[in-house]
Amino acid sequence: MLCSNAVRLITKYDSRERFCFISLRSEAAAEFLNKSKAVISGGGTMMLITGDRNYIKSDAVLRILKYLDGLWPLFYVFIIVPRFIRDPVYDLVAKYRYKWFGPCVDCPDYRPCC
């Protein structure tokens, strides 16, 4: 549920349509990750690929929020918090996401990348 809600939120506040989405469990994602040489361990991780740069976990979330409409870019201020503090918070939310946000549903195909 967290994944699908995150995709809906990003789509809603991304009026310039900068972002597209691929479920990490899909064949398309496997091919894309292979081409981009991105390394990601386990599921439940948000990833942002921009040009030749890859961002995961809290870096990805904050960089996405930076480019959304509305007040979302204000959260980018948390980039000053060191990653070794931010990522454990991200991991905690990822660990309990089903308990807190409900069961997993397939990530919606909003603006697929392929």
Buried (B, 14 or more C-beta within 10 A) or exposed (E): EBBBEBBEBBBEBBEEEEBEBBBBEBEEBEEBBEEBEBEBEEEBBBBBBEEEEBBBBBBBBBBBBBBBEEEBBEBBEBBEEEEEEBBEEBBEBBEEBEEEBEEBEEBBEBBEEE
